[in-house]
């Protein structure tokens, strides 16, 4: 059982770099220890100044990936001797929180084990649990004649109950008499004074709540779900399934959100049919957001006869070492058992899934809602085979302009378009063209920058510096020298480029910044945009800055991103405004699919989707690849319905709109009156739901108008 504690245990260091105590993960980024461990680590003797942010050094000594981390003290109760820590960066791969419970009965004579750092390498101790003292602490005793007992260095360690198969407390004190092998732990019922734990710590008899995410009516997904319902419900687990009956109710989106928030686990079935489901991806995203806030739900992926790469938009949110494989019906029992193991914190760590390659020679490639930017990492150096060939990719005038810019030195390019218009695809093609011309390329997707790295301009630019230097295979430790200088964060980063990065790269550097307007959620976005503009201006006076080109991708009107015209990076260089497909491009795409539509039918497709690249491509794909199920008449009739071919796409938007009443009302006003306030308009434009021309605003396509007329 110790292997599961291995994944959660941290060492805490003092300011002299000595191990001073123990801690353990309680969720993805938070850990708990004793308040006196924090005081000792920081050398605090007197009162603690609550206005000062306290930070301690920690690491995960039992994980394969060795990584020193720092953690902010986010909760400190000196009287109860409890401290909560929050990591300032992601933990090492494989780190996993422990299961914590409040026992329903007596713990007397239950066997326990724990690990602490009375020596730097750590030692294990075991024994039996006894009763509570007047403080409410549980007495724990070492009943062995040999082996290690609990002693200084164990404070903050998890106490694992072998009978309940969960952590029941945290070591807080040991008897100083060497002849007495006894100590005390703070039980979980007292540890929940830290609010973060209230949603995580359950009664030992309380069964977990599971939210099952899958693509309805897809097989074998549906049969697996039915099997799990029958088996796990009989064992007392509470399962929530998005059913047709639920959809009949008018508040089903609100219900889904509430159930997701209250669940302990999101069990997501990933199959060939569901992996690109926009609704499944949205549920994974939302689960991640709730987990960051509340500690739950944990996401447990089940690969359903699926060995492809996970979709780019969700791969970052899934633990690569925690998953379940299903190959056929003979795996049903094992899958159910492994789900229960995961709930108990006992699912063994696995090697990362070996994924199969994609077949580029497919007769017709399946459209996906988001471009997979990871393909950039697989592109070969100049002269090699470029894996961006797709006969269904429609080149627009912006593609030609991008190619020309990537042949120049020191370019600043802005790509602007609504969601699912091909922005990221054009970005990656631009980076590939730069690579083929001999440049070094780096892609940073702002949507994947963790909240912790957006805390301030200093924290963000330090992260930006580390990301760039790491991708260039340079010495990351050099950054410390620049960040110790008494300069602004912008000056530190600029000096790092001029004095270190440019001197250590032989080739030109092209940095792609995807979804850069996602930084609007920060307090420092205008400062960062101003920095990018200053780098552009520096090329006029210092030729070394010709070594750097930037490609920025935005969905928002540039003037809404930064009000100061002279500080904006979006009004210099080349601006590529990607529009939806025009009629000629749609007819070209129809021909590339073998001309499934002609005459009036093709005109109706153009009218329904308005040139929306993804929806147009998906419609033609269905008419060709699944022609036994779809012809134009059935597809047109079912397009805006809940069980139609675009239902998954439409429900995702509906869910997003339902979370924001102001946005919902704005879209309703656009559909009815073609009017909208400027502030809300830019958010709907960014989402790709509307299009604007002068003072007039309307739904982006007839499909959206028809669907939301009935929903809003």
C-alpha positions in Angstrom: 0.0 0.0 0.0 3.0 2.3 0.5 3.2 2.9 -3.3 0.1 5.2 -3.1 1.6 7.3 -0.3 4.8 7.5 -2.3 2.9 9.6 -4.9 1.7 12.2 -2.3 4.6 12.7 0.1 6.6 15.9 0.2 9.7 17.0 2.1 9.7 20.4 3.7 13.1 22.3 3.8 14.3 25.1 6.1 16.2 28.1 5.0 19.5 26.2 5.4 18.3 23.6 3.0 17.8 21.0 5.7 14.8 18.7 5.7 12.6 19.9 8.5 9.4 18.0 8.2 6.8 16.2 6.0 3.7 17.2 4.0 1.3 15.4 1.7 -0.9 16.3 -1.3 -4.6 16.7 -0.7 -5.4 17.7 -4.3 -3.6 18.5 -7.5 -1.8 21.6 -6.2 -2.4 21.8 -2.4 -0.7 20.0 0.5 -1.1 20.0 4.2 1.5 20.0 7.0 1.8 21.1 10.6 1.9 24.8 11.4 5.0 24.3 13.6 6.8 22.7 10.5 6.2 26.0 8.6 7.4 28.1 11.5 10.6 25.9 11.8 11.1 26.0 8.0 11.0 29.8 8.0 12.8 30.3 11.3 9.9 32.2 12.8 10.1 32.4 16.6 7.6 35.1 17.5 4.2 36.1 16.1 3.5 35.5 12.4 2.8 38.6 10.3 -0.4 37.8 8.4 0.3 40.5 5.8 3.5 38.8 4.6 3.2 36.0 2.0 5.1 33.0 3.4 6.7 30.5 1.0 8.5 27.2 1.8 10.7 25.0 -0.3 9.4 21.4 -0.9 10.1 18.4 -3.1 8.7 15.0 -3.9 11.5 12.6 -3.0 9.8 9.3 -3.9 8.8 10.2 -7.5 10.9 9.3 -10.5 10.9 12.9 -11.8 12.9 14.9 -9.3 11.7 18.5 -9.1 12.2 21.2 -6.4 9.0 23.2 -5.9 7.9 26.1 -3.8 4.6 26.4 -2.0 2.7 29.4 -0.6 1.3 29.1 2.9 -2.4 29.7 2.1 -3.8 28.6 5.5 -2.1 28.8 9.0 -3.8 27.9 12.3 -1.1 28.0 15.0 -3.4 26.9 17.7 -4.7 23.8 15.8 -1.2 23.3 14.4 -2.4 23.0 10.8 -0.9 24.6 7.7 -2.2 24.5 4.1 0.3 24.9 1.2 -0.3 25.7 -2.4 2.3 24.8 -5.0 3.5 27.8 -7.1 4.1 25.4 -10.1 2.8 22.1 -11.3 4.0 19.1 -9.3 6.1 16.4 -10.9 4.5 13.9 -13.3 3.0 11.1 -11.2 2.2 13.1 -8.1 -1.2 12.1 -6.8 -3.3 13.2 -3.7 -4.2 10.7 -1.0 -7.7 9.6 -0.1 -8.7 11.0 3.3 -11.7 9.8 5.4 -13.4 10.5 8.7 -14.0 7.1 10.3 -17.5 6.1 11.2 -16.4 3.8 14.0 -13.5 3.2 16.5 -10.0 3.1 15.2 -8.6 1.1 18.2 -6.1 -1.6 17.1 -6.3 -0.5 13.4 -2.9 -1.0 11.7 -1.3 2.1 10.3 1.8 3.1 8.3 3.4 6.4 7.6 6.6 8.0 6.3 8.7 10.8 7.7 12.1 12.4 7.4 14.0 11.9 10.6 16.8 11.4 8.1 16.9 13.1 4.7 16.1 9.9 2.6 13.1 9.2 4.7 12.0 6.1 6.8 8.8 4.2 7.1 7.1 3.5 10.5 4.1 1.3 11.3 2.1 0.3 14.3 -1.5 0.5 15.7 -4.0 3.3 16.3 -5.4 3.9 19.8 -8.0 6.3 21.2 -8.0 10.1 21.4 -6.6 12.4 24.1 -8.3 15.5 25.5 -7.0 17.5 22.6 -8.9 15.2 20.2 -5.6 13.8 18.8 -5.3 10.1 18.1 -2.6 8.2 19.9 -0.5 6.0 17.6 1.9 3.4 18.9 4.8 1.4 17.4 4.3 -2.2 18.6 7.3 -3.6 16.8 10.5 -4.7 18.5 12.6 -3.6 15.5 12.3 -0.9 12.9 11.8 2.8 13.0 9.4 4.6 15.3 7.8 8.0 14.8 10.2 10.8 15.8 11.1 14.4 14.8 10.9 14.8 11.1 7.6 12.9 10.9 5.5 16.0 11.7 3.1 16.6 8.8 3.2 13.0 7.6 0.0 11.2 6.5 -1.3 8.3 8.7 -2.5 5.6 6.5 -5.1 3.2 8.0 -4.5 -0.3 6.6 -8.1 -1.3 7.5 -9.9 1.7 5.9 -7.3 2.0 3.1 -7.2 5.8 3.5 -5.5 8.5 5.4 -7.2 9.2 8.8 -4.9 11.9 10.2 -1.6 13.8 10.2 1.3 13.2 12.5 1.7 16.1 14.8 3.9 15.1 17.8 6.1 12.3 19.1 7.0 11.4 22.7 10.5 12.6 23.4 11.2 9.7 25.7 13.2 7.2 23.6 11.8 4.4 25.6 8.2 5.4 24.7 7.3 4.5 21.1 4.2 6.6 20.9 3.1 9.7 19.0 -0.1 11.6 18.1 -1.9 12.5 14.9 -4.5 15.2 14.2 -7.6 13.3 12.8 -9.2 14.3 9.5 -12.3 15.5 11.3 -10.1 18.3 12.8 -8.0 18.9 9.6 -11.1 20.0 7.8 -10.8 23.3 9.6 -9.0 24.1 6.4 -12.0 24.8 4.1 -10.2 23.2 1.1 -10.6 19.8 2.7 -14.3 20.0 3.5 -15.3 18.8 0.0 -12.6 16.2 -0.2 -12.7 14.4 3.1 -15.6 12.0 3.3 -17.1 9.6 5.9 -15.4 6.2 5.6 -18.8 4.7 4.7 -19.8 7.4 2.2 -19.6 6.2 -1.3 -18.2 8.4 -4.1 -20.3 10.4 -6.5 -19.4 9.7 -10.1 -20.2 11.8 -13.2 -20.0 9.7 -16.4 -19.1 11.7 -19.4 -19.5 10.0 -22.8 -21.0 10.5 -26.3 -24.6 9.4 -26.2 -25.7 6.7 -28.7 -22.1 5.9 -29.7 -21.1 2.2 -29.4 -19.6 0.5 -27.5 -19.7 3.6 -25.2 -23.4 3.3 -24.5 -23.1 -0.4 -23.5 -20.2 0.3 -21.2 -22.1 3.0 -19.4 -25.1 0.7 -19.0 -22.8 -1.9 -17.5 -21.2 0.6 -15.1 -24.7 1.8 -14.0 -25.8 -1.7 -13.1 -22.6 -2.7 -11.3 -21.5 0.4 -9.5 -25.0 1.5 -8.4 -25.5 -1.9 -6.8 -22.3 -1.3 -4.8 -23.7 2.0 -3.4 -22.0 4.5 -5.6 -24.0 7.5 -6.9 -23.8 7.9 -10.7 -24.9 10.8 -12.8 -25.6 10.2 -16.5 -26.6 12.8 -19.0 -29.8 11.1 -20.3 -32.5 11.8 -22.8 -35.0 12.1 -19.9 -32.9 14.8 -18.3 -32.7 16.7 -21.6 -36.4 16.9 -21.7 -36.3 19.3 -18.7 -35.6 23.0 -19.3 -32.8 23.3 -16.8 -30.7 20.3 -17.9 -27.5 22.4 -18.5 -27.8 23.9 -15.0 -28.3 20.3 -13.6 -25.2 19.0 -15.4 -23.1 21.9 -14.0 -24.4 21.3 -10.5 -23.8 17.5 -10.7 -20.3 18.0 -12.0 -19.5 20.4 -9.2 -20.7 17.9 -6.5 -19.0 14.9 -8.0 -15.9 13.2 -6.6 -14.9 11.8 -10.0 -15.5 12.6 -13.6 -15.2 9.2 -15.4 -14.8 10.2 -19.1 -15.1 7.6 -21.8 -12.7 8.4 -24.7 -13.4 6.5 -27.9 -13.0 7.2 -31.6 -16.5 8.6 -31.4 -16.2 10.7 -28.2 -12.6 12.0 -28.2 -13.5 15.0 -30.4 -16.9 15.6 -28.7 -17.1 19.3 -27.9 -19.5 18.6 -25.0 -17.2 15.9 -23.5 -14.2 18.3 -23.8 -16.2 21.1 -22.1 -17.1 18.7 -19.2 -13.4 17.9 -18.8 -12.5 21.6 -18.8 -15.2 22.5 -16.3 -14.2 19.6 -14.1 -10.6 20.9 -14.1 -11.8 24.4 -13.1 -13.9 23.1 -10.2 -11.0 20.9 -9.1 -8.7 23.9 -9.0 -11.2 25.7 -6.8 -12.6 22.9 -4.6 -10.4 19.9 -5.0 -13.0 17.8 -6.9 -13.8 16.2 -9.2 -10.8 14.1 -10.2 -10.8 13.1 -13.8 -10.4 9.4 -14.7 -10.2 8.7 -18.4 -11.2 5.3 -19.8 -9.7 4.7 -23.3 -12.4 2.7 -25.1 -10.5 0.7 -27.8 -8.7 4.0 -28.5 -4.9 4.3 -28.8 -4.7 7.6 -30.6 -3.4 10.8 -29.1 -5.9 12.5 -26.9 -7.4 15.7 -28.3 -5.1 18.7 -27.9 -7.7 20.7 -26.0 -8.0 18.2 -23.1 -4.7 16.4 -23.0 -3.1 18.9 -20.6 -5.9 18.3 -18.1 -5.5 14.5 -17.8 -2.9 12.7 -15.8 -0.9 10.6 -18.3 -0.2 8.0 -15.7 -3.8 7.5 -14.5 -6.1 5.9 -17.0 -8.0 2.7 -17.7 -8.0 0.7 -20.9 -11.1 -1.1 -22.3 -10.6 -3.2 -25.4 -13.7 -5.4 -25.6 -16.6 -6.7 -23.4 -14.3 -9.1 -21.6 -12.8 -6.0 -19.9 -16.0 -4.8 -18.3 -15.4 -6.4 -14.9 -11.8 -5.2 -14.8 -12.8 -1.7 -15.7 -15.4 -1.5 -12.9 -12.8 -2.9 -10.4 -10.2 -0.3 -11.6 -12.7 2.5 -11.2 -13.2 1.4 -7.5 -9.4 1.2 -7.1 -9.1 4.8 -8.3 -11.8 5.9 -5.9 -9.9 4.2 -3.1 -6.6 5.8 -4.3 -5.2 2.4 -5.2 -5.1 2.5 -9.0 -1.5 1.6 -9.8 0.5 4.1 -11.8 0.9 3.1 -15.4 3.3 3.9 -18.1 2.1 6.6 -20.5 -0.2 5.3 -23.1 1.6 4.3 -26.3 -0.3 6.0 -29.1 -0.5 4.9 -32.7 0.2 7.2 -35.5 -2.3 8.7 -37.8 -2.8 7.6 -41.4 -2.2 10.5 -43.7 -3.4 8.6 -46.7 -7.0 8.2 -45.4 -9.5 8.6 -48.2 -11.3 11.4 -46.3 -10.0 12.9 -43.1 -12.4 13.5 -40.2 -12.8 17.2 -39.3 -12.0 18.1 -35.7 -13.3 21.1 -33.7 -9.8 22.2 -32.7 -6.5 22.1 -34.6 -3.9 20.0 -32.9 -0.9 22.3 -32.4 1.2 19.4 -31.2 1.9 18.5 -34.8 4.5 21.3 -34.7 6.7 19.2 -32.5 6.6 16.3 -35.0 7.6 18.4 -38.1 11.0 17.6 -39.4 13.8 20.0 -40.1 14.1 21.7 -43.5 14.1 19.1 -46.3 12.0 16.6 -44.4 8.5 15.5 -44.9 5.9 18.0 -43.7 2.9 16.4 -42.0 0.5 19.2 -42.7 -0.8 17.9 -46.0 -4.6 17.8 -46.1 -6.4 17.9 -49.4 -9.4 19.4 -47.7 -7.5 22.4 -46.4 -8.7 25.5 -48.2 -5.9 28.0 -48.7 -7.1 31.6 -48.4 -5.3 34.8 -49.3 -4.0 35.0 -45.8 -2.0 31.7 -46.3 -0.1 33.4 -49.2 0.6 36.5 -47.1 1.8 34.3 -44.2 4.3 32.5 -46.5 5.7 35.8 -47.6 6.1 37.1 -44.1 7.9 34.0 -42.9 10.6 34.6 -45.6 11.4 38.0 -44.0 13.5 38.8 -40.9 11.9 40.4 -37.9 8.2 40.1 -38.7 5.2 40.9 -36.5 2.1 39.1 -37.6 -1.4 39.1 -36.1 -3.9 36.5 -37.1 -7.5 37.5 -36.1 -10.6 35.4 -36.6 -13.6 33.9 -34.7 -13.5 30.5 -33.1 -13.1 27.5 -35.4 -12.1 29.6 -38.4 -8.6 28.1 -38.9 -6.5 30.6 -36.8 -4.4 28.0 -35.0 -4.1 26.0 -38.2 -2.7 29.0 -40.1 -0.4 29.8 -37.1 1.1 26.3 -37.1 1.5 26.4 -40.9 3.3 29.7 -40.6 5.6 28.2 -37.9 6.3 25.2 -40.2 7.2 27.5 -43.1 9.6 29.4 -40.8 11.1 26.1 -39.7 11.5 25.0 -43.3 13.3 28.3 -44.0 15.8 27.5 -41.2 14.3 29.3 -38.2 13.9 28.0 -34.7 10.2 28.0 -33.8 8.4 28.0 -30.4 4.6 27.8 -29.8 3.0 29.0 -26.6 -0.7 28.5 -26.2 -2.0 31.1 -23.7 -4.9 28.9 -22.8 -2.5 26.4 -21.3 -0.7 28.9 -19.1 -1.7 27.9 -15.5 -3.6 30.4 -13.3 -0.6 30.5 -10.9 1.6 31.8 -13.7 -0.8 34.7 -14.3 -0.6 36.1 -10.8 1.3 39.2 -11.8 3.4 40.7 -14.7 6.6 39.6 -12.9 5.4 36.0 -12.4 4.1 35.7 -15.9 7.2 37.1 -17.6 9.4 34.9 -15.5 7.4 31.9 -16.7 7.6 33.2 -20.3 11.4 33.5 -19.9 11.7 29.9 -18.5 9.5 28.5 -21.3 11.5 30.1 -24.1 14.9 29.3 -22.6 13.8 25.7 -21.9 12.5 25.2 -25.5 15.8 26.5 -26.8 17.7 23.9 -24.7 19.6 26.7 -22.9 20.5 27.0 -19.2 17.4 28.0 -17.3 19.4 28.8 -14.2 20.8 31.9 -16.0 17.4 33.5 -15.7 18.0 34.0 -11.9 20.8 36.4 -12.6 18.5 38.6 -14.7 15.6 38.5 -12.3 17.7 39.6 -9.3 18.3 42.9 -11.0 16.5 46.1 -9.8 14.6 46.5 -13.0 11.0 46.2 -14.1 9.9 42.7 -15.3 9.7 44.0 -18.8 13.3 45.2 -18.7 14.5 42.0 -17.2 13.0 39.9 -20.0 14.2 42.3 -22.7 17.8 42.2 -21.4 17.6 38.4 -21.2 16.8 38.4 -25.0 19.5 40.9 -26.0 22.3 39.7 -23.7 21.7 35.9 -23.5 19.1 34.4 -25.9 20.2 36.1 -29.1 23.9 35.4 -28.3 23.2 31.7 -27.9 21.1 31.0 -31.0 22.5 30.7 -34.5 19.2 30.7 -36.2 16.4 33.2 -36.3 13.6 32.7 -33.7 9.9 32.7 -34.4 7.5 32.7 -31.4 3.9 31.8 -32.0 1.5 33.1 -29.3 -1.9 31.3 -29.7 -5.1 32.7 -28.1 -3.2 35.7 -26.8 -6.4 37.5 -25.9 -6.9 35.0 -23.2 -4.7 37.3 -21.2 -7.6 39.7 -21.0 -8.5 37.9 -17.8 -5.3 39.2 -16.1 -4.5 42.6 -14.6 -1.4 43.0 -16.7 -2.4 42.3 -20.2 -1.9 45.8 -21.5 1.7 45.8 -20.1 2.5 42.6 -21.9 1.0 43.8 -25.2 3.0 47.0 -24.8 6.2 45.0 -24.3 5.6 43.1 -27.6 5.1 46.5 -29.3 8.4 47.7 -27.9 10.2 44.7 -29.2 8.8 45.5 -32.7 10.0 49.1 -32.4 13.5 48.1 -31.3 14.2 46.6 -34.8 14.5 50.1 -36.1 17.5 50.9 -33.9 19.0 47.5 -33.1 19.4 44.9 -35.9 19.8 42.1 -33.3 16.0 42.2 -32.9 15.6 41.1 -36.5 16.4 37.7 -35.1 12.9 37.6 -33.5 9.6 37.3 -35.3 6.2 36.9 -33.5 2.9 35.5 -34.7 0.0 36.4 -32.5 -3.5 34.8 -32.7 -6.5 36.8 -31.4 -10.3 36.5 -31.6 -11.0 40.0 -30.3 -11.1 43.4 -31.9 -7.6 44.8 -31.4 -8.8 48.1 -30.0 -10.6 46.2 -27.2 -7.3 44.5 -26.2 -5.3 47.7 -25.6 -6.7 51.2 -25.7 -3.4 53.0 -26.3 -2.9 53.0 -30.1 0.8 53.7 -29.7 1.4 50.8 -27.3 -0.6 48.2 -29.3 1.3 45.4 -31.1 -1.8 44.6 -33.2 -1.6 47.7 -35.4 1.9 47.2 -36.6 3.4 44.6 -39.0 1.0 42.4 -40.9 -2.6 41.8 -39.9 -4.3 38.6 -41.3 -8.1 38.8 -40.8 -9.4 35.3 -41.5 -13.0 35.3 -42.7 -15.4 32.4 -43.1 -15.3 30.7 -46.4 -16.8 32.5 -49.3 -19.1 30.9 -51.9 -16.3 30.0 -54.3 -14.3 28.4 -51.5 -17.3 26.3 -50.3 -17.9 25.1 -53.9 -14.2 24.2 -54.1 -14.5 22.2 -50.8 -17.6 20.5 -52.1 -15.7 19.4 -55.2 -12.8 18.1 -53.1 -15.3 15.9 -51.3 -16.5 14.4 -54.6 -19.4 16.9 -55.2 -22.0 15.3 -52.8 -24.2 18.4 -53.3 -25.2 20.4 -56.4 -27.7 23.1 -57.4 -30.3 24.0 -54.8 -28.9 21.6 -52.2 -25.5 23.3 -52.3 -27.1 26.7 -52.1 -29.0 25.6 -49.0 -25.8 24.3 -47.3 -24.1 27.7 -48.0 -27.1 29.5 -46.5 -27.3 27.2 -43.4 -23.6 27.3 -42.4 -22.7 30.7 -43.8 -19.2 29.5 -44.7 -18.3 28.5 -41.1 -15.2 26.4 -41.9 -15.7 23.6 -39.3 -19.4 23.2 -39.7 -19.2 23.3 -43.5 -16.4 20.7 -43.5 -18.3 18.5 -41.1 -21.5 18.5 -43.1 -19.6 17.5 -46.3 -17.8 14.8 -44.4 -21.0 13.3 -43.1 -22.6 13.3 -46.6 -19.6 11.4 -48.0 -18.2 9.2 -45.2 -21.5 8.4 -43.6 -23.8 8.6 -46.6 -25.7 5.5 -45.5 -27.0 7.6 -42.6 -27.1 11.1 -44.0 -28.4 12.7 -47.2 -28.9 16.5 -47.5 -32.6 16.3 -46.7 -32.2 14.4 -43.4 -29.1 16.4 -42.4 -30.9 19.7 -43.0 -34.0 18.6 -41.1 -32.0 17.4 -38.1 -29.3 20.0 -38.1 -30.6 22.1 -35.2 -32.2 19.3 -33.2 -30.9 17.8 -29.9 -30.2 14.5 -31.5 -28.9 15.9 -34.8 -25.3 15.7 -36.2 -24.3 19.1 -34.7 -26.0 18.7 -31.3 -22.7 18.2 -29.5 -21.3 21.5 -31.0 -24.5 23.4 -30.3 -24.9 22.1 -26.7 -21.4 23.3 -25.9 -22.3 26.8 -26.9 -25.6 26.6 -25.1 -23.8 25.5 -21.9 -21.4 28.4 -22.2 -24.2 30.9 -22.7 -26.2 29.6 -19.8 -23.3 30.3 -17.4 -23.5 34.1 -18.1 -27.0 35.7 -18.1 -25.7 38.9 -19.6 -24.2 37.1 -22.5 -27.4 35.0 -22.9 -29.5 38.2 -23.0 -27.1 39.8 -25.5 -27.3 36.9 -27.9 -31.1 36.9 -27.6 -31.2 40.7 -28.4 -28.9 40.1 -31.5 -31.2 37.3 -32.8 -34.3 39.5 -32.3 -33.0 43.0 -33.0 -29.5 42.7 -34.5 -28.2 45.0 -31.7 -25.6 44.5 -29.0 -23.5 46.6 -26.5 -19.8 46.9 -27.5 -18.5 45.1 -24.3 -20.7 42.0 -24.8 -20.3 42.1 -28.6 -16.5 41.5 -28.4 -17.1 38.4 -26.2 -19.6 36.9 -28.6 -17.3 37.7 -31.6 -14.5 36.0 -29.8 -16.7 33.0 -29.1 -17.5 32.8 -32.8 -21.3 33.0 -32.3 -22.0 36.3 -34.2 -20.7 38.4 -37.0 -20.8 42.2 -37.2 -20.9 44.6 -40.2 -21.1 48.2 -39.3 -23.9 48.8 -36.8 -25.6 45.5 -37.6 -24.9 42.3 -35.7 -26.4 38.9 -36.5 -25.9 35.2 -35.7 -22.8 33.8 -37.4 -24.9 31.4 -39.4 -28.5 30.3 -39.9 -27.9 27.1 -37.9 -27.0 29.2 -34.8 -30.0 31.5 -35.3 -32.4 28.6 -35.6 -31.0 26.7 -32.6 -30.9 29.7 -30.2 -34.2 31.1 -31.3 -35.7 28.1 -29.6 -33.3 28.0 -26.6 -33.1 31.6 -25.4 
